[in-house]
Amino acid sequence: MSMTDCEIRARLTDRLAQVEQRIAAACRRAGRSRAEVTLVAVTKTVGPRVVRLLPELGMHDVGENRPQELKRKYLLAPHLRWHMIGHLQRNKIDLVLPTAQVIHSLDSVRLLTAVDQALSAAAATSAGAGTEAGALLRGLIQFNLSGEASKFGFAVTEIDTVANTLRCLKSLPISGLMTMAAYTDDPETTRPTFRALRLLRDRLAEQLGRPASELGWLSMGMSNDFEIAIEEGATHLRLGTVLFEDLPTD
């Protein structure tokens, strides 16, 4: 039987309350403020009815894996902060730039360069037309620290390449790093991956001659491991299943 909006709202309210309790507890264990952690609600499995309810429940940061879905759902709720969290092909950049405020998945030199060039072109066009260029886009560098062939991202050994590429960017501000740990039934085994991203961020900042705070965002932690990620310094959690499992796709 189809769920009513009231039933969806009640279920989401309950799940969000449970997740918030877990986030707050993890922050306390790590000696961190809850305000340091942003929950990005990943809506790839749910439809418009669920998306429209998110603002009233206090979920203002929303993530999508596919550029087409990002654009479709952005049109339903353009006032939310939309995050592109999945693999981005260069021929889909034009779908993402007008909609996303954060791209978490900058996973290659070619993609970094292409997004930077697209932003430069958009800024030049806006300036020529006497209009605003729009909301500032932030980027995160994706590293593949699990070593899984199915995952995208730079290898640790490419940190020099990443640093050299970032020095050449003109229009794309980089705010931090992103990774995905290997899925496991024991979340504690993800801790080394998350710790490695934090240490890698510090190394990259040092190479760039910048304080680590200027690369302060660490996007890591999903439904099965987000508490460990918080303890290791996550600033952005990408949560889908724990919030939206079995909710309507219409």
C-alpha positions in Angstrom: 0.0 0.0 0.0 1.3 3.5 -0.9 2.5 5.7 1.9 0.8 9.0 2.6 2.8 12.2 3.0 2.0 12.1 6.7 3.4 8.6 7.0 6.5 9.6 5.1 6.9 12.6 7.3 6.5 10.6 10.5 9.0 7.9 9.5 11.6 10.5 8.3 11.2 12.5 11.5 11.8 9.4 13.6 14.8 8.3 11.5 16.4 11.7 11.5 16.0 12.0 15.3 17.8 8.6 15.7 20.6 9.7 13.3 21.0 13.0 15.1 21.4 11.2 18.4 24.1 9.1 16.9 25.9 12.1 15.3 25.8 14.0 18.6 27.1 11.0 20.6 30.0 10.6 18.1 30.8 14.3 18.3 30.9 14.1 22.1 33.3 11.1 22.0 35.6 13.0 19.7 35.4 16.2 21.6 33.8 18.0 18.7 30.9 20.4 18.3 27.8 19.1 16.5 28.0 22.3 14.4 31.2 21.0 12.8 29.4 18.2 11.0 27.0 18.6 8.0 24.6 15.9 7.2 24.1 15.5 3.4 20.9 13.6 2.8 21.5 11.4 -0.3 18.2 11.2 -2.2 19.2 8.8 -5.0 16.6 6.2 -4.0 13.6 8.4 -3.3 11.3 10.6 -5.4 9.9 14.1 -5.4 7.4 13.5 -2.6 10.2 12.8 -0.2 12.5 15.6 -1.5 9.8 18.2 -1.0 9.5 17.3 2.7 13.1 17.7 3.6 13.3 21.4 4.3 10.5 21.3 6.9 12.4 18.5 8.7 15.6 20.6 8.8 17.5 18.8 6.0 18.9 21.5 3.8 22.0 19.8 2.3 21.0 17.2 -0.3 23.2 14.9 -2.4 22.7 13.1 -5.7 24.9 10.6 -7.5 23.9 11.3 -11.1 23.9 14.6 -12.9 20.5 14.0 -14.5 18.9 13.3 -11.2 20.6 16.2 -9.6 19.1 18.6 -12.2 15.6 17.0 -12.0 15.4 17.2 -8.2 17.0 20.6 -8.0 14.1 21.9 -10.0 11.8 20.6 -7.3 13.7 22.3 -4.5 16.2 24.9 -5.8 16.4 26.5 -2.4 18.2 23.5 -0.9 22.0 23.2 -1.0 22.7 20.5 -3.6 25.8 18.4 -3.6 27.1 16.3 -6.5 28.6 13.2 -4.8 28.8 10.6 -7.6 31.3 10.2 -10.4 31.1 13.1 -12.8 31.9 12.7 -16.5 33.2 15.8 -18.3 30.4 15.8 -20.8 27.9 16.2 -17.8 29.6 19.3 -16.3 27.1 21.7 -17.8 24.2 19.8 -16.0 26.0 20.2 -12.6 27.4 23.7 -12.6 24.0 25.6 -12.5 22.6 23.3 -9.8 25.3 22.0 -7.4 27.0 24.1 -4.7 29.5 21.4 -3.9 31.1 18.8 -6.1 32.5 16.0 -3.8 33.9 13.8 -6.6 36.7 15.6 -8.4 38.6 12.5 -9.2 41.0 13.2 -12.0 43.3 16.0 -13.4 41.2 16.1 -16.6 38.0 16.6 -14.6 39.5 19.3 -12.3 40.8 21.2 -15.3 37.5 20.9 -17.2 35.4 22.2 -14.3 37.8 25.0 -13.7 37.7 26.0 -17.4 33.9 25.8 -17.4 33.7 28.1 -14.3 36.1 30.6 -15.9 34.0 30.7 -19.1 30.8 31.1 -17.1 32.3 34.0 -15.1 33.5 35.7 -18.3 30.0 35.4 -19.9 28.3 36.7 -16.8 30.7 39.6 -16.5 30.1 40.5 -20.2 26.4 40.4 -19.7 26.6 42.5 -16.5 25.0 39.7 -14.4 26.1 37.8 -11.3 28.0 34.6 -11.9 25.8 32.7 -9.4 26.5 30.9 -6.1 30.1 30.0 -5.4 30.9 26.4 -6.3 33.1 24.5 -3.9 35.1 21.4 -4.9 36.5 18.4 -3.0 39.2 16.1 -4.2 38.3 12.5 -4.2 40.9 10.0 -3.2 40.5 6.2 -3.5 42.1 5.1 -0.2 40.4 1.6 -0.2 42.2 0.6 -3.3 39.1 -0.9 -4.8 39.0 -1.0 -8.6 35.3 -0.1 -8.5 35.9 3.2 -6.9 37.1 6.4 -8.5 39.6 8.8 -7.1 43.3 9.7 -6.9 45.7 7.3 -5.3 47.8 8.4 -2.4 50.9 8.3 -4.6 49.4 11.0 -6.8 49.4 13.7 -4.1 52.2 15.6 -6.0 50.1 15.6 -9.1 47.1 16.8 -7.2 49.1 19.6 -5.6 50.5 20.7 -8.9 47.1 20.7 -10.5 45.5 22.8 -7.7 48.2 25.4 -8.1 47.1 26.0 -11.7 43.3 26.3 -11.0 41.9 29.8 -11.6 38.2 29.7 -10.8 37.5 26.5 -8.8 38.0 26.8 -5.0 39.0 23.5 -3.4 37.6 23.2 0.1 38.8 19.7 1.1 38.9 16.0 0.4 36.5 13.1 0.0 36.8 9.3 0.2 34.7 6.2 0.5 35.7 3.4 2.8 35.3 -0.3 1.7 31.9 -1.6 2.8 32.2 -3.8 5.9 29.9 -5.3 8.6 32.4 -4.0 11.2 32.5 -0.2 11.0 35.6 -0.1 13.1 37.7 -1.5 10.2 37.0 1.7 8.3 38.9 3.9 10.8 42.3 3.6 9.1 40.8 4.8 5.8 39.2 7.9 7.4 42.3 8.7 9.5 44.4 8.4 6.3 42.2 11.0 4.5 42.7 13.4 7.4 46.5 13.0 7.4 46.5 13.2 3.6 44.6 16.5 3.8 47.3 17.8 6.2 50.1 16.7 3.8 48.4 18.3 0.8 47.9 21.6 2.7 51.6 21.6 3.7 52.7 21.0 0.1 50.5 23.9 -1.0 51.8 26.1 1.7 48.3 26.6 3.1 46.9 26.0 6.6 45.0 22.7 6.9 41.9 24.8 7.8 41.8 26.1 4.3 41.2 22.5 3.1 39.0 21.9 6.2 36.2 19.8 4.6 36.5 16.1 4.9 33.6 14.3 3.1 33.6 10.8 4.5 31.2 8.5 6.2 28.1 6.8 5.0 25.2 5.0 6.6 27.2 2.1 7.8 30.3 3.9 9.1 29.5 7.6 9.8 30.1 7.5 13.5 33.7 6.3 13.0 34.1 9.0 10.3 33.0 11.7 12.8 35.5 10.4 15.3 38.3 10.7 12.7 37.4 14.3 11.6 34.6 14.1 9.1 32.9 17.4 8.3 30.4 16.1 5.7 28.5 12.8 6.0 26.7 11.3 3.0 23.7 9.5 4.4 21.1 7.7 2.3 20.0 4.2 3.5 19.8 5.1 7.2 17.3 7.9 6.3 15.5 6.8 3.2 15.3 3.0 3.0 12.0 1.8 1.8 10.5 5.3 1.2 8.6 6.0 -2.0 10.3 6.6 -5.3 7.4 8.5 -6.8 
